[in-house]
Amino acid sequence: MRTQVAIIGAGPSGLLLGQLLHKAGIDNVILERQTGDYVLGRIRAGILEQVTVDLMDEAGVGSRLHQEGIVHHAIELVFSGERHPIDVTGLTGGKVVTAYGQTELTRDLMEARAAAGLPTVYEAQDVSLHGFDGDSPVVRYRHKGEDVELRCDFIAGCDGFHGVARATVKDRVTEHEKVYPFGWLGVLADVPPVSPHAIVYGNSERGFSLCSMRSMTRSRYYVQCPLDDKVEAWSDQRFWDELRRRVDPELAERIVTGPSIEKSIAPLRSFVAEPMRFGRLFLAGDAAHIVPPTGAKGLNLAASDVKYLSAGLIEHYRDKSMAGIDAYSARALKRVWKAERFSWWLTTLMHRFPDTGSFGQRMQDAELDYLVHSQAASTVLAENYVGMPL
């Protein structure tokens, strides 16, 4: 087999890259070790920066997003039993974020790829990457009992933290990591959001909480919990009771409860692998970086990687230039580290850490108070939340 770009991973970043390359007339094949149903079944983030929305439009798959996505103009911070709005749109000159579940975004991209007849190989096993330091990379894999060799010009590793792309170059990357001493217990339920046009972040003596949404009839809620907690120990009733204790009384009264359709505990991690290019192999999305979900940056960072990478590849095939490809890692990492800083800062600000102590707690309280009463500080939060410029 022969293609121009081999894409490893059929998550949002791989699918989006494939669609953008297809629009530019560049052949690509996507390899995915899981089934399509498994990929669609993964519960992930659902807050999109304008950069991501614009890329979906550029890829020709933004129609349903605009019809069903819900624009957010504000976020709300709860601490000391009171709720404080941050006018994101007003503070950023009209910028917004859009609530649209990653599952739906992935579905849109999958359907567009299938409609165009583009090749996606699901359940590709034993994938290995070769020759990317030279001019003729090869991807080998096993599919339906047969060994396959895919020759290509470039390989895009969009296969996540545990994928083969980063593992292949593990001895050549510098890894930066911070592991947080708590997790998020998340519940997905078919209930209306408590705040339809804002995300609510809570800081209480009992720990962090987050009220978000996927649609006007489906909500996603989280509470901070110990890493050794078990999902089985959290009944739906216990979760709803705990969530209400961590927000202000008025908001607690508005929370509509219902049976969970998904419940899980996720650890929090900050991680960056540098560089993001190795000859003709590129890392993108979770293969190169992980952010705590606090700032809703994971999917959006993957989209900005795809923006830089697709532009470099398109320039190469159109103009016979390597300039964009050569600049990819540095450009992507500059934005990655800004998002890592914001996610780390917001996580530090809103969570209760076991070793904070009384001084650290007073500092957190003072910073929260300053944040909501200073227009300059609120503007910094708003600018980072809607996404830094490319």
C-alpha positions as CSV (number, residue, x, y, z in Angstrom):
1,M,0.0,0.0,0.0
2,R,1.1,3.6,-0.6
3,T,-0.2,6.9,0.6
4,Q,1.2,10.4,1.2
5,V,0.4,10.7,4.9
6,A,-0.2,7.8,7.3
7,I,-2.2,8.9,10.4
8,I,-2.0,6.8,13.5
9,G,-5.1,7.1,15.6
10,A,-8.8,7.8,14.7
11,G,-9.6,10.1,17.5
12,P,-10.6,13.7,16.9
13,S,-7.0,14.9,16.0
14,G,-6.4,12.1,13.6
15,L,-9.8,12.4,11.9
16,L,-9.5,16.2,11.7
17,L,-6.1,16.1,10.2
18,G,-7.3,13.5,7.7
19,Q,-10.2,15.7,6.7
20,L,-8.1,18.8,6.3
21,L,-5.5,17.0,4.2
22,H,-8.3,15.5,2.0
23,K,-9.7,18.9,1.4
24,A,-6.3,20.0,0.1
25,G,-6.0,16.9,-2.2
26,I,-3.5,15.1,0.0
27,D,-4.0,11.3,0.2
28,N,-4.0,9.8,3.7
29,V,-4.8,6.6,5.5
30,I,-5.9,6.4,9.2
31,L,-4.9,3.4,11.3
32,E,-6.8,2.8,14.6
33,R,-6.2,-0.2,17.0
34,Q,-9.7,0.0,18.4
35,T,-13.1,-0.4,16.8
36,G,-15.1,2.6,15.6
37,D,-17.7,2.0,18.2
38,Y,-15.1,2.0,20.9
39,V,-13.7,5.3,19.7
40,L,-17.2,6.8,19.8
41,G,-17.9,5.4,23.2
42,R,-15.1,7.3,24.9
43,I,-16.4,10.1,27.1
44,R,-14.3,13.2,26.8
45,A,-14.5,17.0,26.9
46,G,-17.0,19.2,25.2
47,I,-15.9,22.8,25.3
48,L,-14.5,24.1,22.0
49,E,-12.4,27.2,21.5
50,Q,-13.1,29.3,18.4
51,V,-9.9,27.9,16.8
52,T,-11.5,24.4,17.0
53,V,-14.8,25.6,15.6
54,D,-13.1,27.4,12.7
55,L,-11.1,24.2,11.9
56,M,-14.3,22.2,11.8
57,D,-15.7,24.7,9.4
58,E,-12.5,24.6,7.3
59,A,-12.8,20.8,7.2
60,G,-16.3,21.1,6.0
61,V,-17.9,19.4,9.0
62,G,-19.1,22.3,11.1
63,S,-22.8,22.3,10.1
64,R,-24.2,20.2,13.0
65,L,-21.9,21.9,15.5
66,H,-23.4,25.3,14.6
67,Q,-26.9,23.9,14.8
68,E,-26.6,22.1,18.1
69,G,-23.6,23.6,19.9
70,I,-24.4,26.0,22.7
71,V,-22.4,29.2,22.9
72,H,-21.1,30.2,26.3
73,H,-20.5,33.8,27.2
74,A,-19.4,33.4,30.8
75,I,-18.0,31.2,33.5
76,E,-18.9,31.3,37.1
77,L,-16.6,30.8,40.1
78,V,-18.0,29.6,43.4
79,F,-16.0,30.0,46.6
80,S,-16.8,30.9,50.2
81,G,-20.4,30.0,49.5
82,E,-20.9,32.7,46.9
83,R,-21.0,32.6,43.1
84,H,-19.2,35.2,40.9
85,P,-19.7,35.5,37.1
86,I,-16.8,36.2,34.7
87,D,-18.0,37.9,31.5
88,V,-15.8,36.0,29.1
89,T,-17.3,37.6,26.0
90,G,-17.2,41.1,27.3
91,L,-13.6,40.8,28.6
92,T,-12.2,39.4,25.4
93,G,-13.9,41.7,22.9
94,G,-16.6,39.3,21.8
95,K,-15.0,35.8,22.0
96,V,-16.9,32.8,23.1
97,V,-16.5,29.1,23.6
98,T,-19.0,26.5,22.4
99,A,-20.4,23.4,24.3
100,Y,-20.4,20.5,21.9
101,G,-19.5,17.0,23.1
102,Q,-16.3,15.4,21.8
103,T,-18.3,12.3,20.9
104,E,-20.5,14.4,18.6
105,L,-17.5,16.1,17.0
106,T,-15.9,12.7,16.4
107,R,-19.1,11.3,14.9
108,D,-19.2,14.3,12.5
109,L,-15.7,13.6,11.4
110,M,-16.2,9.9,11.0
111,E,-19.3,10.3,8.9
112,A,-17.6,12.9,6.7
113,R,-14.7,10.5,6.2
114,A,-16.9,7.6,5.4
115,A,-19.0,9.7,3.0
116,A,-15.9,10.7,1.1
117,G,-14.8,7.0,0.9
118,L,-11.5,7.7,2.6
119,P,-9.6,4.7,4.0
120,T,-9.7,4.1,7.8
121,V,-8.4,0.8,9.1
122,Y,-10.0,-0.1,12.4
123,E,-8.6,-2.9,14.6
124,A,-5.1,-2.4,13.2
125,Q,-2.8,-4.6,15.4
126,D,0.9,-4.6,16.0
127,V,1.5,-1.2,14.4
128,S,5.2,-0.3,14.1
129,L,6.8,2.8,12.5
130,H,10.0,2.6,10.5
131,G,12.3,4.7,8.3
132,F,10.9,8.1,9.5
133,D,14.5,9.5,9.8
134,G,14.9,9.1,6.1
135,D,12.8,9.9,3.1
136,S,10.7,6.8,2.9
137,P,8.8,6.0,6.1
138,V,6.9,2.7,6.4
139,V,4.1,1.7,8.8
140,R,3.7,-2.0,9.4
141,Y,0.6,-3.5,11.0
142,R,-1.6,-6.6,11.1
143,H,-5.2,-6.6,10.0
144,K,-7.6,-9.5,9.8
145,G,-4.8,-11.9,10.1
146,E,-2.7,-10.4,7.4
147,D,0.5,-8.4,7.6
148,V,0.4,-5.1,5.8
149,E,3.1,-2.6,4.9
150,L,2.0,1.0,4.3
151,R,4.6,3.2,2.6
152,C,4.2,6.9,2.9
153,D,5.9,10.3,2.9
154,F,5.0,11.3,6.5
155,I,3.6,9.8,9.6
156,A,1.3,11.7,12.0
157,G,1.2,10.2,15.5
158,C,-2.3,11.1,16.8
159,D,-2.7,8.0,18.9
160,G,-2.8,9.3,22.4
161,F,-0.6,9.0,25.5
162,H,-0.4,5.2,25.4
163,G,0.0,5.0,21.6
164,V,2.8,3.6,19.5
165,A,4.0,6.9,18.1
166,R,5.5,8.4,21.2
167,A,6.6,5.0,22.5
168,T,8.7,4.6,19.3
169,V,10.7,7.7,20.0
170,K,10.6,7.5,23.8
171,D,14.4,7.4,24.1
172,R,14.6,10.7,22.1
173,V,12.1,12.8,23.9
174,T,12.3,14.9,27.0
175,E,9.3,14.3,29.2
176,H,7.9,16.9,31.7
177,E,5.3,15.6,34.1
178,K,3.3,16.7,37.1
179,V,0.9,14.2,38.7
180,Y,-1.8,15.7,41.0
181,P,-2.7,14.1,44.3
182,F,-6.4,13.7,43.6
183,G,-8.8,12.7,40.8
184,W,-12.1,13.8,39.4
185,L,-15.2,11.7,39.8
186,G,-17.4,12.5,36.8
187,V,-21.0,11.7,36.2
188,L,-22.8,12.0,32.9
189,A,-26.6,12.3,33.2
190,D,-29.6,13.1,30.9
191,V,-30.6,16.1,33.0
192,P,-30.8,19.8,32.0
193,P,-27.7,21.9,32.9
194,V,-27.8,23.9,36.0
195,S,-26.4,26.9,34.1
196,P,-27.2,26.7,30.4
197,H,-24.8,29.5,29.3
198,A,-21.9,29.1,31.7
199,I,-19.5,26.6,33.2
200,V,-19.5,26.7,37.0
201,Y,-16.2,26.0,38.9
202,G,-16.5,25.4,42.6
203,N,-13.9,25.7,45.3
204,S,-15.1,24.6,48.8
205,E,-13.6,23.2,51.9
206,R,-14.8,19.8,50.7
207,G,-12.9,20.2,47.4
208,F,-13.4,21.2,43.8
209,S,-16.6,20.8,41.8
210,L,-17.5,21.5,38.2
211,C,-20.9,21.9,36.5
212,S,-20.8,21.6,32.7
213,M,-23.0,20.4,29.9
214,R,-23.1,18.5,26.7
215,S,-26.4,19.8,25.5
216,M,-29.6,21.3,26.9
217,T,-30.7,17.8,28.0
218,R,-27.4,16.2,29.0
219,S,-25.0,17.4,31.7
220,R,-21.5,16.5,33.0
221,Y,-20.7,17.1,36.6
222,Y,-17.5,16.4,38.6
223,V,-16.2,16.4,42.2
224,Q,-12.7,16.2,43.4
225,C,-12.0,12.9,45.1
226,P,-9.0,10.9,46.5
227,L,-7.1,8.9,43.9
228,D,-7.8,5.6,45.8
229,D,-11.6,6.1,45.7
230,K,-13.6,3.5,43.9
231,V,-16.5,4.3,41.6
232,E,-18.5,1.5,43.2
233,A,-18.5,3.5,46.5
234,W,-20.3,6.4,44.9
235,S,-24.0,5.8,44.5
236,D,-25.8,8.4,42.4
237,Q,-27.4,9.8,45.5
238,R,-24.1,10.2,47.3
239,F,-22.7,12.0,44.2
240,W,-25.6,14.5,43.9
241,D,-25.6,15.1,47.7
242,E,-21.8,15.9,47.6
243,L,-22.1,18.1,44.5
244,R,-24.8,20.2,46.2
245,R,-22.5,20.7,49.3
246,R,-19.8,22.2,47.1
247,V,-21.7,25.0,45.4
248,D,-23.6,28.0,46.7
249,P,-27.1,27.4,48.1
250,E,-29.0,29.0,45.3
251,L,-27.3,26.9,42.7
252,A,-27.7,23.7,44.8
253,E,-31.4,24.2,44.7
254,R,-31.4,24.4,40.9
255,I,-29.5,21.1,40.3
256,V,-31.7,18.6,38.6
257,T,-30.7,15.0,39.4
258,G,-31.2,11.8,37.6
259,P,-29.6,8.4,37.0
260,S,-26.0,8.4,35.8
261,I,-25.4,7.0,32.3
262,E,-21.6,7.0,32.8
263,K,-19.5,7.4,36.0
264,S,-15.8,7.2,36.3
265,I,-12.8,8.5,38.2
266,A,-10.0,10.2,36.2
267,P,-6.5,11.1,37.6
268,L,-5.1,14.5,36.8
269,R,-1.8,15.0,35.1
270,S,0.2,17.6,33.3
271,F,2.6,16.2,30.7
272,V,4.6,17.4,27.7
273,A,7.0,15.5,25.4
274,E,9.6,17.6,23.6
275,P,10.2,17.8,20.6
276,M,7.1,17.0,18.6
277,R,8.9,16.1,15.4
278,F,11.3,13.4,14.5
279,G,12.3,13.5,10.9
280,R,9.1,12.6,9.0
281,L,7.2,11.5,12.2
282,F,5.1,14.1,14.0
283,L,3.4,13.8,17.4
284,A,0.1,15.6,17.9
285,G,-2.6,15.8,20.6
286,D,-2.4,13.5,23.6
287,A,0.6,11.7,22.0
288,A,2.6,14.8,22.9
289,H,0.9,16.5,25.8
290,I,-1.8,16.0,28.5
291,V,-3.4,18.8,30.5
292,P,-5.7,18.6,33.5
293,P,-9.3,19.0,32.3
294,T,-9.8,22.0,34.5
295,G,-9.1,24.5,31.7
296,A,-10.9,22.5,28.9
297,K,-7.7,22.6,26.8
298,G,-7.0,19.0,25.8
299,L,-9.1,18.7,22.7
300,N,-8.4,22.3,21.7
301,L,-4.7,21.9,22.0
302,A,-5.0,18.8,19.8
303,A,-6.9,21.0,17.2
304,S,-4.2,23.6,17.2
305,D,-1.5,21.0,16.7
306,V,-3.5,19.8,13.7
307,K,-3.8,23.4,12.4
308,Y,0.0,23.8,12.5
309,L,0.7,20.3,11.1
310,S,-1.9,20.4,8.3
311,A,-0.6,23.8,7.2
312,G,3.0,22.6,7.1
313,L,2.0,19.5,5.1
314,I,-0.2,21.4,2.7
315,E,2.6,23.9,2.1
316,H,5.0,21.1,1.4
317,Y,2.9,19.5,-1.3
318,R,1.7,22.8,-2.8
319,D,5.0,24.8,-2.7
320,K,7.6,22.1,-2.3
321,S,8.7,23.8,0.9
322,M,9.7,22.3,4.3
323,A,9.4,25.6,6.1
324,G,6.1,24.9,7.9
325,I,7.1,21.3,8.7
326,D,10.4,22.5,10.1
327,A,8.6,25.1,12.3
328,Y,5.9,22.6,13.5
329,S,7.4,21.5,16.8
330,A,8.5,24.9,18.0
331,R,5.1,26.6,17.0
332,A,3.0,23.9,18.6
333,L,5.0,23.7,21.8
334,K,4.8,27.5,22.3
335,R,1.1,27.2,22.5
336,V,1.2,24.0,24.4
337,W,3.2,25.5,27.3
338,K,0.8,28.5,27.5
339,A,-2.1,26.1,27.8
340,E,-0.2,23.9,30.3
341,R,0.5,27.0,32.4
342,F,-3.2,28.0,32.4
343,S,-4.5,24.5,33.2
344,W,-1.9,24.1,36.0
345,W,-2.8,27.5,37.5
346,L,-6.6,27.0,37.4
347,T,-6.2,23.5,38.9
348,T,-4.0,24.9,41.7
349,L,-6.5,27.8,42.3
350,M,-9.7,25.7,42.5
351,H,-8.7,22.4,44.2
352,R,-7.9,21.6,47.8
353,F,-4.4,20.1,48.1
354,P,-3.6,17.8,51.0
355,D,-0.4,19.7,51.9
356,T,-1.7,23.3,51.4
357,G,-1.6,24.3,55.1
358,S,-3.3,27.4,56.6
359,F,-1.0,29.8,54.8
360,G,-1.5,28.2,51.4
361,Q,-5.2,28.2,51.9
362,R,-5.3,31.9,52.8
363,M,-3.3,32.6,49.7
364,Q,-5.8,30.7,47.6
365,D,-8.7,32.6,49.2
366,A,-6.9,35.9,48.5
367,E,-6.2,35.1,44.9
368,L,-9.8,34.1,44.2
369,D,-11.1,37.3,45.8
370,Y,-8.6,39.3,43.7
371,L,-9.5,37.5,40.6
372,V,-13.2,38.3,40.7
373,H,-12.8,41.9,41.8
374,S,-10.0,42.9,39.5
375,Q,-11.0,43.5,35.8
376,A,-7.3,43.0,34.8
377,A,-7.2,39.6,36.6
378,S,-10.6,38.6,35.2
379,T,-9.4,39.5,31.7
380,V,-6.4,37.3,32.0
381,L,-8.6,34.4,33.0
382,A,-11.1,35.1,30.2
383,E,-8.3,35.4,27.5
384,N,-6.8,32.1,28.5
385,Y,-10.2,30.4,28.7
386,V,-11.3,31.3,25.2
387,G,-7.9,30.3,23.9
388,M,-4.7,32.1,23.1
389,P,-4.1,33.3,19.5
390,L,-2.4,30.9,17.1
